[in-house]
Amino acid sequence: MPRKVVSGPDYDDDYNDYDEYDDDYDEYDDTRYGNDQHPVQKGKESLKKSSTMVPVHWTCSMCTFNNHESMTYCEMCGVFRETFFKSAKDGSLKDAVSAASSEPRACAAPKTDSAKTPMKTRGVHSDGDSARKHASTSCDKANSTQLPSAGSSLGAEKKKKTPVVSEEIPVERTALLVPGHFQLKHDKSGGASSSSQNDYVTQKLSSDISQLNVHKNNVNVTKPCLPEEYKPEKWMLADQESGALSQLNLAIVGHVDSGKSTLSGRLLHLLGRISRKDMHKNEKESKEKGKGSFAFAWAMDESSEERERGVTMTVGVAYLETKKYRVVLLDSPGHKDFVPNMISGATQADAAILVVDASTGSFEAGMDGEGGKSVGQTKEHAQLIRSFGVEQLVVAVNKMDAVAYSKERFEFIKLQLGSFLRSCNFKDSAITWIPLSAVENQNLIKPPSDARLTSWYQGFCLLDAIDSLQLPSRDVTKPLILPICDVIKSQSTGQLAAFGKLETGAIQNGSKVLVLPCGVEATVKNIERDTNSCSIARAGDNVAVSLQGIDGNQLIPGGVLCHPGFPVAVANRLELKILVLDIAIPILVGSQVEFHIHHVKEAARVTKIMALLDKTGKPSKSAPRFLKSKQNAVVQIALDGAVCVQEFSKSRALGRAYLRSSGRTVAVGVVNRVIGQDEN
């Protein structure tokens, strides 16, 4: 049923409800008031009868307005006359329409028709009734052989003549009231209007309904543009002559207690990023709590809970500069309970340092877990880092002082871990192996001084290995996408700011951005990079963006800042291509999982296993009942809440997904298709 357009009360659209009034209008069917027209008045006798005859009306069953018998719908509310529906049900509608369309041409009523004046009675003169029947029959016989030609001539008149709206019928109002579902090709309004007038009504109605549909669809909806239509502005392109250092986002990952935070803190201290005052304070407080070896780690672990527990819980962010890069260090937690936090922060990485504990037993625990019964975080972090799209890896074999800088131990670790990294699709040429000791400051920013290490190692120090990394391509020619990693307080403005890495595009002060998933458009007020204000930020930069025109509560981690003309999708039903990791329990339809994508996690359920994929990516003909370790498959999942997401082919940052269950990562993959969002 098409939408019923009314300007007054909200009437019921179900016309079938009017069948209960059939009994009240049976008398009209017998006299054919709904389909007959006024008879032709001839001579003084006919005029005399017409002057003494009481005009006939039918009362609308909805608004009780008295309408002239020639009207097939109510002039006041637009409801169709009951006999009109009855004629449609018993198959006589076609005859009625033919008669109505041909009568005005041969049997037109004079302009003194009583339809001009409002009528209040329903009385009928017997002579007038017989005259109507006689005139209607005569007209039908006279025009029965002329219907085809009449139809063609009517079409010609529509093209040649401009329709004239009669003042007898309020056409403007009627056009807004009559539903388009009941429009007919021929005239059905009787002698009150011509066929051209009805054609005008039809055109007017179609135009109004079309405009209403357009307005309805465009309410609070930003029409997305095609990516091919986007053209970057000149200021977005990188300035090669500025001489500024390129930014490298470097994630520090590895098993718990492998020395990640200590390594990061030592690097910052050696490069002058930590003042002597702060370092002295950390040394004093760590000794008071019996954790003197944590002094450098506390440069990254600033919260009281992290210092009390002695483990990193969230991703720490720090900045340092090398000869080649401005490096953003992302110190990730290594404990298995905080892997979701590691995923949220390390997804911004361009490259990674995988820290391995060389101590006897510690390396084995990182590979096979406690007791050798599960997967350690060394393996899990390596798999996740590769699924983030990181291709370059520096393996820092830390705590070499605990094994007396043994070459045999280093080669054993390189053999065991190297085999696993190759299974994760890391290339040998993209992996750099560095033996070092963060506590003793061996092989960090300069070549080692300990003879036990220099006797067999003459390679890069850690800082040189960082400079040897290559920057991935920065795409500023695509529309803006900035996933919100965290919401922090801006140091310059004092208000809440969205912090994250610009994946594509560029922004400047005054730029308009669309904040998702709330869908509010805002203006960039200030941009901070490395705690310093800047006017322009481009793809690859980690920035804090202060906005105006939006409530701070609408900025949430896991949201996205994007170009207003190129909004990303917000959906809770997705199709994924996944690789199942080492799991003990197979994945079934209905399995509950934890879904991770960029900086957001959401409870999800596997709704369908569509097919297995072979090594070439070709899907199987039949769908499997379950998934086990090392299988590639296409699955559909339903999320409890909608997330900002894009197909991997459109945006890599918003198209990488991870599935976890029971505290373990069970699958990694990409978004193959965004199915949509459930209304509820």
C-alpha positions, 0 to 999 in steps of 0.5 A: 500500500503506497503512503497516503498523504493527508494534510489533516488528521491521520486517517487509517490507510486500510481501505478494506475496513470500509466494507462494513458500510456496504449495506448502507449504500446498496441503494446506490448500486441499484440506481447506478449513481456512482457510474452514471452522468447527468442526462442531456437537458433538451427543451423547456420541459427538460429545463423545467424538470431540472429546475424543480429536481432536487440534486442527488449527493452521496455522503462520505463514509469517513468525513460525512461530507456531501459530494456530488454524484459525479465524484468517485472520491470525496472532495474533502478527504479523498476517500473513494466512493464505496461503489467505485470499489464494488465495481472494481471487485465485480469486474465492471470497473473497466466498463465504468471507466470507458463510459466515464471517459466517453460521456463528456465528449457526447453528453456533456452537461451544461455549465449550469450544472448543480455541482457548482453549489453545495447540496445538503439533501439526498432526495431524488426526483423520479422523472430525473432518475429515468431521464438519467438512465435514458441519457446514459444508455443513449450515450453508451450506444452512440459511442460504443464504436468510437472508443479507440479513436476517442482514446487516441484523440484524447492523447493528442489533446493532452500534447497540444493543449495546456490543461486548464484547472476548473474552479468547480473542483478544488484540484490543488487540494484533491491532488494532495489527497488522492493516493497514487495507487488508485490513479486511472489512465482515463477520466473518472470524475464525470461531467465536473472536469474534462480528461485534460483536467484529470491528466493535470491532477495525475501529473500533479499528484505524481510530482507531489509524491515524488517530492515527498519521497525525495525529502523523506529519503534525504532527512539526516542522511549524507549521500556517500560519493564514489571514491573515484570522485575524490580529489585531494587539495594541494595543501594535502600533498606532503611538502618534500622541501620542508626537511622534517623527519618522517614519522614511524609508528613502532610497536613494542610487543612480546611476552610478559616480563620480556623487558619491553617497558625497560627497553623503551625507557632506556632508549628514551633516557639515552636519547635525552627524552627523560630528564635527570630529575624524572629519572632520579625520582623513578629510581628512588620510588622503585627502590622504596617498593623493592623494585629497583630494576623497574626504574626505566620501566616506570618511564612508560608505566606511569599509573599507580596500578601498573607500578603496583602490579609490575606489568604494563596494562595499557599501550604507552605512547612515547616519542623519540628521534633518530637520524632518519625518523620521528619515532612514535613508540607504542609500548604494548602490554604482554600479559595475556589478560591485556591482549585486547589492549595490545590489539587496540594500540598496536594496530597503528604500527608501521613496523614492530620490535618483537622483544624476546627474553633469552633467559632459560625457560622464559623464551620457551614460556613465550613460545608454548605458554606455561607448561607447554600446554598453550600458545605464549604471547611471543607467538600470539603477538607475532601472529597479531602483528602480521595480521595488522599488516606489519611486514618489517620486524626487528627481533630484539633478543633481550637479557643476553647478560643472563645467558652470558651473551651466549652465541649458541643460545642466540642461534637456538632462539633464532632457529626456533622463532625464525621457523614460526615467523616464516609460518606467519608469512614474514620474509627472512629479508624483512626480519632483523635479529639484534642481541642486546641487554637493556639493563646493561645498555649493550647494543642499544644506541651504539655498538656493544662494549662487552667482549663476550658479545663483540667476539661473535656479533658485528651487526646493527645496534638497535637504533641503527636497525630502526633507521634501516626500516622502510616507511610504508606508503602514505596515501593522502590522495584518499578521503580522510579516515582517522580511527579514534584510539583514545579520547584525551585532554588536549594540553593546548586547549584543555578540552577533550580531543580525539587521539589516533593515527591518520590512516588516509587523507589529511586535515588542517585547522578549520576542516569539516569532519564527520564523527561516527558512529554518532553521525555529527559533523564538526570542525577541527579547532586544533591539531597536536602532534607530539604534544606540539600544535600544528596546522596540518596533519597527513596520513601516518601522523599520530595526532590529537584533534580538538573539535568544535560543534560537538559534545565531548561525550560523543567522542568515543574510542573505536569511533572514526573521523572521516570526510563528510562526503565519504562516510564509512559504514556502520554495521553489525553484520559482516562477512569475513575471510579468516585464518583459524589459529591453533585452537583446541575447540572447533568453531561452530555456527552459533559460537560466541566470540569477541570481535576486534577491529581497529580500536573497538571490540564487540561481542559477536556470534558466528551465524554462518560458515559459508565455505572453506578456502584452498591455498589459491583462495578458491571456495569449496562447493559445500559448507563445512559443519565446523572449522578447525586449526589452520583452516581458511574460511568465509564466515558471517558474524552478527555483532551485539552492537554496530561498529565503524567498518569498511571492506578490506579492499577499500580501507585496510585499517578498518578492514582487519578483524580478529576473533578471540574466545576464552582469552585466546585469539582463535582467528584473524582475517579481513572484512570481505563484505559489509552486509548491513545493520539490523534496525533493532 
